[in-house]
Amino acid sequence: MKLSGLKPAKGSVKTNFRRGRGQGSGGGGTATRGHKGAQSRSGYSSKRGFEGGQMPLQRRLPKFGFKNINRIEYRGINLDTIQKLVEKTNATEITNDLLIQNGLANKTDVVKILGRGELKSKVEIKVQAFTAGAKTAIEAIGGVATQVK
């Protein structure tokens, strides 16, 4: 075997069809674009969702819903997750920075402590929001729930 003898597999390489090179080529005249209309012109590109003048699907369907621009999206963290974090790090104070370091929140997250699970350790938690159940559970064990901005 020599490099000069290498050839692609049979049938894997097709020759390009040269459109618009005279009547004898079979693709001359209209160059397989049909007669007249936007698609036969040079520079044509169809708009996304264009259906040939028919009312497009996105305009036939009704609009619905409402997006509240003032909504605050919270990153919910439950008490059982906080308990696991305390056991892992032996922390007495839980802040956003500690949650970020341990992969429970991102820098831009607004954190809210939720009431699922049981908290066994006395900790001071400083985050943006608490549910009523979570706050009472933290304070019942002797911890402090501080809301920060």
VMD Tcl script that builds the backbone (N, CA, C; Angstrom):
set m [mol new atoms 447]
animate dup $m
set s [atomselect $m all]
$s set {name element resname resid chain x y z} {
  {N N MET 1 A 0.836 -1.187 0.000}
  {CA C MET 1 A 0.000 0.000 0.000}
  {C C MET 1 A 0.875 1.242 0.000}
  {N N LYS 2 A 0.573 2.159 -0.904}
  {CA C LYS 2 A 1.299 3.424 -0.994}
  {C C LYS 2 A 0.314 4.581 -0.885}
  {N N LEU 3 A 0.805 5.712 -0.410}
  {CA C LEU 3 A -0.063 6.894 -0.274}
  {C C LEU 3 A -0.645 7.324 -1.614}
  {N N SER 4 A 0.105 7.111 -2.686}
  {CA C SER 4 A -0.374 7.522 -4.010}
  {C C SER 4 A -1.527 6.633 -4.491}
  {N N GLY 5 A -1.682 5.478 -3.850}
  {CA C GLY 5 A -2.728 4.562 -4.277}
  {C C GLY 5 A -4.020 4.661 -3.470}
  {N N LEU 6 A -4.060 5.563 -2.501}
  {CA C LEU 6 A -5.267 5.701 -1.670}
  {C C LEU 6 A -6.411 6.319 -2.454}
  {N N LYS 7 A -7.599 5.739 -2.317}
  {CA C LYS 7 A -8.799 6.267 -2.964}
  {C C LYS 7 A -9.965 6.177 -1.980}
  {N N PRO 8 A -10.926 7.103 -2.057}
  {CA C PRO 8 A -12.094 6.987 -1.178}
  {C C PRO 8 A -12.907 5.747 -1.542}
  {N N ALA 9 A -13.720 5.277 -0.601}
  {CA C ALA 9 A -14.554 4.104 -0.828}
  {C C ALA 9 A -15.499 4.343 -1.991}
  {N N LYS 10 A -15.808 3.280 -2.721}
  {CA C LYS 10 A -16.655 3.399 -3.902}
  {C C LYS 10 A -18.054 3.890 -3.500}
  {N N GLY 11 A -18.530 4.954 -4.151}
  {CA C GLY 11 A -19.857 5.497 -3.892}
  {C C GLY 11 A -19.892 6.555 -2.794}
  {N N SER 12 A -18.753 6.793 -2.121}
  {CA C SER 12 A -18.764 7.765 -1.026}
  {C C SER 12 A -18.583 9.197 -1.508}
  {N N VAL 13 A -18.047 9.382 -2.708}
  {CA C VAL 13 A -17.806 10.731 -3.230}
  {C C VAL 13 A -18.700 10.961 -4.435}
  {N N LYS 14 A -19.519 12.013 -4.347}
  {CA C LYS 14 A -20.395 12.356 -5.466}
  {C C LYS 14 A -19.881 13.626 -6.133}
  {N N THR 15 A -19.999 13.713 -7.438}
  {CA C THR 15 A -19.617 14.944 -8.136}
  {C C THR 15 A -20.754 15.946 -8.013}
  {N N ASN 16 A -20.402 17.211 -7.841}
  {CA C ASN 16 A -21.405 18.264 -7.704}
  {C C ASN 16 A -22.176 18.427 -9.006}
  {N N PHE 17 A -23.482 18.674 -8.874}
  {CA C PHE 17 A -24.333 18.912 -10.033}
  {C C PHE 17 A -24.207 20.382 -10.401}
  {N N ARG 18 A -23.677 20.683 -11.577}
  {CA C ARG 18 A -23.426 22.068 -11.982}
  {C C ARG 18 A -24.678 22.627 -12.651}
  {N N ARG 19 A -25.432 23.408 -11.877}
  {CA C ARG 19 A -26.699 23.937 -12.369}
  {C C ARG 19 A -26.470 25.157 -13.267}
  {N N GLY 20 A -27.381 25.322 -14.210}
  {CA C GLY 20 A -27.386 26.531 -15.029}
  {C C GLY 20 A -26.224 26.636 -15.993}
  {N N ARG 21 A -25.767 25.509 -16.578}
  {CA C ARG 21 A -24.645 25.546 -17.515}
  {C C ARG 21 A -25.091 25.109 -18.917}
  {N N GLY 22 A -26.242 25.609 -19.320}
  {CA C GLY 22 A -26.717 25.331 -20.672}
  {C C GLY 22 A -27.748 24.218 -20.723}
  {N N GLN 23 A -28.504 24.182 -21.864}
  {CA C GLN 23 A -29.603 23.228 -21.991}
  {C C GLN 23 A -29.107 21.790 -22.028}
  {N N GLY 24 A -27.945 21.568 -22.590}
  {CA C GLY 24 A -27.428 20.212 -22.739}
  {C C GLY 24 A -27.108 19.552 -21.405}
  {N N SER 25 A -26.892 20.336 -20.365}
  {CA C SER 25 A -26.516 19.773 -19.058}
  {C C SER 25 A -27.709 19.166 -18.327}
  {N N GLY 26 A -28.924 19.515 -18.745}
  {CA C GLY 26 A -30.114 19.016 -18.078}
  {C C GLY 26 A -30.539 19.906 -16.920}
  {N N GLY 27 A -29.694 20.821 -16.517}
  {CA C GLY 27 A -30.043 21.731 -15.422}
  {C C GLY 27 A -29.896 23.167 -15.861}
  {N N GLY 28 A -30.053 23.432 -17.152}
  {CA C GLY 28 A -29.912 24.798 -17.663}
  {C C GLY 28 A -31.236 25.523 -17.624}
  {N N GLY 29 A -31.326 26.618 -18.314}
  {CA C GLY 29 A -32.578 27.382 -18.382}
  {C C GLY 29 A -32.917 27.995 -17.044}
  {N N THR 30 A -33.763 27.329 -16.264}
  {CA C THR 30 A -34.167 27.861 -14.969}
  {C C THR 30 A -33.254 27.379 -13.843}
  {N N ALA 31 A -32.263 26.547 -14.170}
  {CA C ALA 31 A -31.302 26.022 -13.194}
  {C C ALA 31 A -32.015 25.311 -12.048}
  {N N THR 32 A -33.026 24.527 -12.377}
  {CA C THR 32 A -33.822 23.701 -11.456}
  {C C THR 32 A -34.562 24.500 -10.386}
  {N N ARG 33 A -34.755 25.810 -10.637}
  {CA C ARG 33 A -35.445 26.647 -9.645}
  {C C ARG 33 A -36.917 26.857 -9.988}
  {N N GLY 34 A -37.386 26.324 -11.086}
  {CA C GLY 34 A -38.775 26.546 -11.482}
  {C C GLY 34 A -38.920 27.892 -12.158}
  {N N HIS 35 A -40.168 28.322 -12.435}
  {CA C HIS 35 A -40.415 29.566 -13.150}
  {C C HIS 35 A -40.890 30.659 -12.215}
  {N N LYS 36 A -40.267 31.801 -12.263}
  {CA C LYS 36 A -40.656 33.021 -11.547}
  {C C LYS 36 A -40.816 32.811 -10.039}
  {N N GLY 37 A -41.205 33.836 -9.336}
  {CA C GLY 37 A -41.417 33.761 -7.896}
  {C C GLY 37 A -40.157 34.033 -7.106}
  {N N ALA 38 A -40.343 34.305 -5.822}
  {CA C ALA 38 A -39.226 34.710 -4.960}
  {C C ALA 38 A -38.137 33.651 -4.905}
  {N N GLN 39 A -38.529 32.372 -4.891}
  {CA C GLN 39 A -37.532 31.320 -4.731}
  {C C GLN 39 A -36.655 31.138 -5.957}
  {N N SER 40 A -37.065 31.674 -7.086}
  {CA C SER 40 A -36.241 31.558 -8.290}
  {C C SER 40 A -35.207 32.670 -8.381}
  {N N ARG 41 A -35.349 33.707 -7.574}
  {CA C ARG 41 A -34.455 34.875 -7.653}
  {C C ARG 41 A -33.165 34.647 -6.861}
  {N N SER 42 A -32.115 35.340 -7.273}
  {CA C SER 42 A -30.871 35.266 -6.505}
  {C C SER 42 A -31.035 36.093 -5.237}
  {N N GLY 43 A -30.388 35.684 -4.182}
  {CA C GLY 43 A -30.463 36.417 -2.923}
  {C C GLY 43 A -31.659 36.075 -2.075}
  {N N TYR 44 A -32.455 35.092 -2.522}
  {CA C TYR 44 A -33.662 34.728 -1.760}
  {C C TYR 44 A -33.287 33.948 -0.504}
  {N N SER 45 A -33.886 34.324 0.610}
  {CA C SER 45 A -33.809 33.486 1.809}
  {C C SER 45 A -35.151 33.602 2.517}
  {N N SER 46 A -35.714 32.451 2.897}
  {CA C SER 46 A -37.050 32.473 3.483}
  {C C SER 46 A -36.991 32.941 4.922}
  {N N LYS 47 A -38.026 33.648 5.344}
  {CA C LYS 47 A -38.126 34.088 6.729}
  {C C LYS 47 A -38.510 32.889 7.593}
  {N N ARG 48 A -38.058 32.893 8.837}
  {CA C ARG 48 A -38.390 31.816 9.761}
  {C C ARG 48 A -39.901 31.800 9.986}
  {N N GLY 49 A -40.525 30.656 9.819}
  {CA C GLY 49 A -41.961 30.537 10.027}
  {C C GLY 49 A -42.799 30.961 8.830}
  {N N PHE 50 A -42.167 31.349 7.707}
  {CA C PHE 50 A -42.927 31.775 6.532}
  {C C PHE 50 A -43.607 30.578 5.895}
  {N N GLU 51 A -44.897 30.705 5.610}
  {CA C GLU 51 A -45.673 29.600 5.063}
  {C C GLU 51 A -46.271 29.950 3.704}
  {N N GLY 52 A -45.512 30.667 2.894}
  {CA C GLY 52 A -45.962 30.973 1.535}
  {C C GLY 52 A -47.103 31.956 1.474}
  {N N GLY 53 A -47.233 32.834 2.433}
  {CA C GLY 53 A -48.300 33.820 2.446}
  {C C GLY 53 A -49.465 33.410 3.322}
  {N N GLN 54 A -49.577 32.104 3.621}
  {CA C GLN 54 A -50.596 31.642 4.572}
  {C C GLN 54 A -50.249 32.213 5.944}
  {N N MET 55 A -51.272 32.475 6.751}
  {CA C MET 55 A -51.043 33.011 8.098}
  {C C MET 55 A -50.183 32.016 8.884}
  {N N PRO 56 A -48.999 32.429 9.354}
  {CA C PRO 56 A -48.099 31.485 10.023}
  {C C PRO 56 A -48.666 30.959 11.337}
  {N N LEU 57 A -48.194 29.795 11.718}
  {CA C LEU 57 A -48.697 29.115 12.910}
  {C C LEU 57 A -48.596 29.997 14.148}
  {N N GLN 58 A -47.477 30.699 14.310}
  {CA C GLN 58 A -47.306 31.506 15.526}
  {C C GLN 58 A -48.280 32.687 15.575}
  {N N ARG 59 A -48.875 33.050 14.441}
  {CA C ARG 59 A -49.878 34.108 14.446}
  {C C ARG 59 A -51.297 33.556 14.494}
  {N N ARG 60 A -51.464 32.265 14.132}
  {CA C ARG 60 A -52.785 31.649 14.210}
  {C C ARG 60 A -53.147 31.270 15.633}
  {N N LEU 61 A -52.138 30.962 16.449}
  {CA C LEU 61 A -52.398 30.530 17.821}
  {C C LEU 61 A -52.601 31.734 18.730}
  {N N PRO 62 A -53.467 31.613 19.745}
  {CA C PRO 62 A -53.722 32.749 20.628}
  {C C PRO 62 A -52.574 32.997 21.594}
  {N N LYS 63 A -52.431 34.255 21.991}
  {CA C LYS 63 A -51.452 34.599 23.018}
  {C C LYS 63 A -52.073 34.306 24.377}
  {N N PHE 64 A -51.245 33.891 25.332}
  {CA C PHE 64 A -51.772 33.663 26.676}
  {C C PHE 64 A -50.648 33.823 27.685}
  {N N GLY 65 A -51.019 33.936 28.947}
  {CA C GLY 65 A -50.031 33.985 30.011}
  {C C GLY 65 A -49.654 35.406 30.379}
  {N N PHE 66 A -48.860 35.477 31.439}
  {CA C PHE 66 A -48.441 36.761 31.977}
  {C C PHE 66 A -47.121 36.559 32.685}
  {N N LYS 67 A -46.163 37.412 32.453}
  {CA C LYS 67 A -44.854 37.323 33.081}
  {C C LYS 67 A -44.695 38.526 33.987}
  {N N ASN 68 A -44.736 38.289 35.299}
  {CA C ASN 68 A -44.618 39.378 36.262}
  {C C ASN 68 A -43.162 39.829 36.342}
  {N N ILE 69 A -42.892 41.069 35.960}
  {CA C ILE 69 A -41.510 41.564 35.941}
  {C C ILE 69 A -40.980 41.821 37.343}
  {N N ASN 70 A -41.864 41.878 38.348}
  {CA C ASN 70 A -41.432 42.127 39.718}
  {C C ASN 70 A -41.263 40.847 40.535}
  {N N ARG 71 A -41.474 39.675 39.902}
  {CA C ARG 71 A -41.367 38.411 40.616}
  {C C ARG 71 A -39.934 38.166 41.080}
  {N N ILE 72 A -39.795 37.667 42.293}
  {CA C ILE 72 A -38.480 37.311 42.826}
  {C C ILE 72 A -38.363 35.795 42.804}
  {N N GLU 73 A -37.368 35.280 42.093}
  {CA C GLU 73 A -37.123 33.841 42.027}
  {C C GLU 73 A -36.171 33.468 43.153}
  {N N TYR 74 A -36.651 32.665 44.092}
  {CA C TYR 74 A -35.835 32.247 45.223}
  {C C TYR 74 A -35.152 30.912 44.946}
  {N N ARG 75 A -33.952 30.720 45.502}
  {CA C ARG 75 A -33.299 29.419 45.526}
  {C C ARG 75 A -33.669 28.795 46.870}
  {N N GLY 76 A -34.551 27.826 46.849}
  {CA C GLY 76 A -35.029 27.204 48.079}
  {C C GLY 76 A -34.034 26.198 48.628}
  {N N ILE 77 A -33.711 26.312 49.919}
  {CA C ILE 77 A -32.830 25.362 50.592}
  {C C ILE 77 A -33.552 24.896 51.848}
  {N N ASN 78 A -33.730 23.589 51.972}
  {CA C ASN 78 A -34.477 23.028 53.084}
  {C C ASN 78 A -33.622 22.837 54.325}
  {N N LEU 79 A -34.290 22.675 55.468}
  {CA C LEU 79 A -33.596 22.517 56.744}
  {C C LEU 79 A -32.738 21.257 56.782}
  {N N ASP 80 A -33.205 20.162 56.138}
  {CA C ASP 80 A -32.394 18.945 56.143}
  {C C ASP 80 A -31.082 19.138 55.383}
  {N N THR 81 A -31.106 19.970 54.331}
  {CA C THR 81 A -29.886 20.297 53.592}
  {C C THR 81 A -28.950 21.139 54.452}
  {N N ILE 82 A -29.533 22.066 55.219}
  {CA C ILE 82 A -28.742 22.889 56.141}
  {C C ILE 82 A -28.079 21.995 57.197}
  {N N GLN 83 A -28.826 20.995 57.705}
  {CA C GLN 83 A -28.293 20.076 58.715}
  {C C GLN 83 A -27.095 19.292 58.152}
  {N N LYS 84 A -27.222 18.811 56.909}
  {CA C LYS 84 A -26.107 18.087 56.265}
  {C C LYS 84 A -24.887 18.994 56.113}
  {N N LEU 85 A -25.136 20.262 55.760}
  {CA C LEU 85 A -24.052 21.231 55.600}
  {C C LEU 85 A -23.345 21.488 56.931}
  {N N VAL 86 A -24.118 21.600 58.014}
  {CA C VAL 86 A -23.550 21.828 59.343}
  {C C VAL 86 A -22.699 20.633 59.772}
  {N N GLU 87 A -23.194 19.414 59.506}
  {CA C GLU 87 A -22.438 18.208 59.844}
  {C C GLU 87 A -21.150 18.109 59.040}
  {N N LYS 88 A -21.199 18.543 57.795}
  {CA C LYS 88 A -20.030 18.464 56.911}
  {C C LYS 88 A -18.964 19.505 57.271}
  {N N THR 89 A -19.410 20.747 57.573}
  {CA C THR 89 A -18.455 21.848 57.763}
  {C C THR 89 A -18.278 22.278 59.216}
  {N N ASN 90 A -19.115 21.780 60.134}
  {CA C ASN 90 A -19.096 22.199 61.548}
  {C C ASN 90 A -19.280 23.710 61.699}
  {N N ALA 91 A -20.076 24.306 60.810}
  {CA C ALA 91 A -20.306 25.749 60.836}
  {C C ALA 91 A -21.348 26.101 61.888}
  {N N THR 92 A -21.154 27.260 62.543}
  {CA C THR 92 A -22.152 27.750 63.498}
  {C C THR 92 A -22.945 28.897 62.889}
  {N N GLU 93 A -22.392 29.480 61.817}
  {CA C GLU 93 A -23.076 30.580 61.127}
  {C C GLU 93 A -23.155 30.238 59.641}
  {N N ILE 94 A -24.363 30.308 59.098}
  {CA C ILE 94 A -24.560 29.992 57.676}
  {C C ILE 94 A -24.940 31.274 56.950}
  {N N THR 95 A -24.120 31.626 55.959}
  {CA C THR 95 A -24.350 32.826 55.145}
  {C C THR 95 A -24.408 32.419 53.673}
  {N N ASN 96 A -24.696 33.397 52.830}
  {CA C ASN 96 A -24.716 33.139 51.389}
  {C C ASN 96 A -23.361 32.644 50.898}
  {N N ASP 97 A -22.274 33.226 51.439}
  {CA C ASP 97 A -20.928 32.843 50.999}
  {C C ASP 97 A -20.659 31.361 51.260}
  {N N LEU 98 A -21.068 30.869 52.416}
  {CA C LEU 98 A -20.875 29.459 52.759}
  {C C LEU 98 A -21.701 28.560 51.832}
  {N N LEU 99 A -22.920 28.994 51.519}
  {CA C LEU 99 A -23.783 28.224 50.615}
  {C C LEU 99 A -23.183 28.176 49.212}
  {N N ILE 100 A -22.594 29.281 48.776}
  {CA C ILE 100 A -21.965 29.346 47.450}
  {C C ILE 100 A -20.741 28.435 47.407}
  {N N GLN 101 A -19.916 28.487 48.460}
  {CA C GLN 101 A -18.706 27.659 48.522}
  {C C GLN 101 A -19.025 26.173 48.469}
  {N N ASN 102 A -20.165 25.772 49.030}
  {CA C ASN 102 A -20.540 24.361 49.075}
  {C C ASN 102 A -21.475 23.950 47.945}
  {N N GLY 103 A -21.673 24.844 46.958}
  {CA C GLY 103 A -22.436 24.509 45.757}
  {C C GLY 103 A -23.939 24.446 45.937}
  {N N LEU 104 A -24.460 25.048 47.011}
  {CA C LEU 104 A -25.906 25.027 47.238}
  {C C LEU 104 A -26.601 26.238 46.613}
  {N N ALA 105 A -25.825 27.254 46.249}
  {CA C ALA 105 A -26.397 28.459 45.639}
  {C C ALA 105 A -25.368 29.083 44.706}
  {N N ASN 106 A -25.829 29.947 43.834}
  {CA C ASN 106 A -24.953 30.715 42.956}
  {C C ASN 106 A -24.826 32.136 43.489}
  {N N LYS 107 A -23.884 32.879 42.922}
  {CA C LYS 107 A -23.646 34.252 43.391}
  {C C LYS 107 A -24.879 35.138 43.263}
  {N N THR 108 A -25.653 34.923 42.204}
  {CA C THR 108 A -26.790 35.798 41.926}
  {C C THR 108 A -28.091 35.344 42.573}
  {N N ASP 109 A -28.083 34.173 43.242}
  {CA C ASP 109 A -29.311 33.630 43.822}
  {C C ASP 109 A -29.795 34.417 45.031}
  {N N VAL 110 A -31.131 34.517 45.145}
  {CA C VAL 110 A -31.771 35.043 46.348}
  {C C VAL 110 A -32.238 33.807 47.113}
  {N N VAL 111 A -31.646 33.577 48.294}
  {CA C VAL 111 A -31.849 32.323 49.019}
  {C C VAL 111 A -33.019 32.436 49.994}
  {N N LYS 112 A -33.827 31.355 50.026}
  {CA C LYS 112 A -34.931 31.261 50.978}
  {C C LYS 112 A -34.837 29.912 51.676}
  {N N ILE 113 A -34.878 29.925 53.002}
  {CA C ILE 113 A -34.815 28.690 53.771}
  {C C ILE 113 A -36.233 28.132 53.914}
  {N N LEU 114 A -36.385 26.864 53.529}
  {CA C LEU 114 A -37.678 26.192 53.556}
  {C C LEU 114 A -37.725 25.200 54.713}
  {N N GLY 115 A -38.925 24.800 55.117}
  {CA C GLY 115 A -39.108 24.052 56.351}
  {C C GLY 115 A -39.068 22.545 56.282}
  {N N ARG 116 A -38.717 21.925 55.149}
  {CA C ARG 116 A -38.691 20.464 55.072}
  {C C ARG 116 A -37.512 19.896 55.870}
  {N N GLY 117 A -37.736 18.832 56.559}
  {CA C GLY 117 A -36.659 18.181 57.297}
  {C C GLY 117 A -36.555 18.690 58.722}
  {N N GLU 118 A -35.507 18.206 59.398}
  {CA C GLU 118 A -35.320 18.551 60.806}
  {C C GLU 118 A -33.934 19.127 61.007}
  {N N LEU 119 A -33.869 20.208 61.769}
  {CA C LEU 119 A -32.597 20.836 62.101}
  {C C LEU 119 A -32.259 20.463 63.535}
  {N N LYS 120 A -31.098 19.833 63.743}
  {CA C LYS 120 A -30.704 19.372 65.081}
  {C C LYS 120 A -29.655 20.268 65.718}
  {N N SER 121 A -28.961 21.057 64.898}
  {CA C SER 121 A -27.869 21.890 65.404}
  {C C SER 121 A -28.324 23.330 65.606}
  {N N LYS 122 A -27.764 23.951 66.635}
  {CA C LYS 122 A -28.055 25.362 66.913}
  {C C LYS 122 A -27.160 26.200 66.012}
  {N N VAL 123 A -27.757 26.880 65.032}
  {CA C VAL 123 A -26.986 27.675 64.071}
  {C C VAL 123 A -27.604 29.051 63.875}
  {N N GLU 124 A -26.756 29.966 63.433}
  {CA C GLU 124 A -27.228 31.306 63.065}
  {C C GLU 124 A -27.241 31.363 61.541}
  {N N ILE 125 A -28.406 31.614 60.978}
  {CA C ILE 125 A -28.555 31.624 59.526}
  {C C ILE 125 A -28.865 33.043 59.067}
  {N N LYS 126 A -28.036 33.536 58.126}
  {CA C LYS 126 A -28.224 34.888 57.590}
  {C C LYS 126 A -28.419 34.789 56.079}
  {N N VAL 127 A -29.691 34.805 55.655}
  {CA C VAL 127 A -30.029 34.776 54.230}
  {C C VAL 127 A -31.161 35.763 53.959}
  {N N GLN 128 A -31.631 35.814 52.687}
  {CA C GLN 128 A -32.607 36.817 52.280}
  {C C GLN 128 A -34.025 36.548 52.778}
  {N N ALA 129 A -34.431 35.268 52.896}
  {CA C ALA 129 A -35.824 34.999 53.272}
  {C C ALA 129 A -35.964 33.651 53.967}
  {N N PHE 130 A -37.034 33.529 54.764}
  {CA C PHE 130 A -37.371 32.304 55.479}
  {C C PHE 130 A -38.867 32.059 55.348}
  {N N THR 131 A -39.264 30.790 55.335}
  {CA C THR 131 A -40.682 30.501 55.470}
  {C C THR 131 A -40.995 30.541 56.965}
  {N N ALA 132 A -42.270 30.689 57.295}
  {CA C ALA 132 A -42.664 30.790 58.699}
  {C C ALA 132 A -42.289 29.523 59.454}
  {N N GLY 133 A -42.516 28.372 58.846}
  {CA C GLY 133 A -42.197 27.101 59.485}
  {C C GLY 133 A -40.706 26.929 59.731}
  {N N ALA 134 A -39.903 27.349 58.768}
  {CA C ALA 134 A -38.451 27.237 58.900}
  {C C ALA 134 A -37.945 28.137 60.012}
  {N N LYS 135 A -38.485 29.349 60.080}
  {CA C LYS 135 A -38.050 30.315 61.095}
  {C C LYS 135 A -38.369 29.802 62.503}
  {N N THR 136 A -39.573 29.267 62.694}
  {CA C THR 136 A -39.943 28.737 64.015}
  {C C THR 136 A -39.101 27.521 64.375}
  {N N ALA 137 A -38.784 26.672 63.404}
  {CA C ALA 137 A -37.963 25.480 63.655}
  {C C ALA 137 A -36.540 25.866 64.065}
  {N N ILE 138 A -35.988 26.880 63.425}
  {CA C ILE 138 A -34.633 27.342 63.751}
  {C C ILE 138 A -34.604 27.942 65.148}
  {N N GLU 139 A -35.596 28.786 65.451}
  {CA C GLU 139 A -35.638 29.463 66.753}
  {C C GLU 139 A -36.023 28.505 67.884}
  {N N ALA 140 A -36.789 27.452 67.593}
  {CA C ALA 140 A -37.185 26.477 68.608}
  {C C ALA 140 A -35.977 25.710 69.130}
  {N N ILE 141 A -34.978 25.533 68.291}
  {CA C ILE 141 A -33.786 24.786 68.695}
  {C C ILE 141 A -32.730 25.695 69.322}
  {N N GLY 142 A -33.003 27.002 69.324}
  {CA C GLY 142 A -32.081 27.966 69.927}
  {C C GLY 142 A -31.223 28.703 68.912}
  {N N GLY 143 A -31.506 28.500 67.640}
  {CA C GLY 143 A -30.749 29.185 66.590}
  {C C GLY 143 A -31.315 30.562 66.313}
  {N N VAL 144 A -30.648 31.289 65.418}
  {CA C VAL 144 A -31.057 32.644 65.049}
  {C C VAL 144 A -31.296 32.700 63.540}
  {N N ALA 145 A -32.454 33.201 63.148}
  {CA C ALA 145 A -32.787 33.383 61.724}
  {C C ALA 145 A -32.791 34.871 61.414}
  {N N THR 146 A -31.744 35.336 60.746}
  {CA C THR 146 A -31.592 36.754 60.431}
  {C C THR 146 A -31.811 36.974 58.936}
  {N N GLN 147 A -32.710 37.921 58.637}
  {CA C GLN 147 A -33.007 38.231 57.240}
  {C C GLN 147 A -32.094 39.368 56.788}
  {N N VAL 148 A -31.323 39.146 55.721}
  {CA C VAL 148 A -30.428 40.166 55.176}
  {C C VAL 148 A -30.902 40.585 53.793}
  {N N LYS 149 A -30.467 41.717 53.334}
  {CA C LYS 149 A -30.858 42.195 52.001}
  {C C LYS 149 A -29.882 41.757 50.954}
}
mol reanalyze $m
mol bondsrecalc $m
mol representation Tube
mol addrep $m
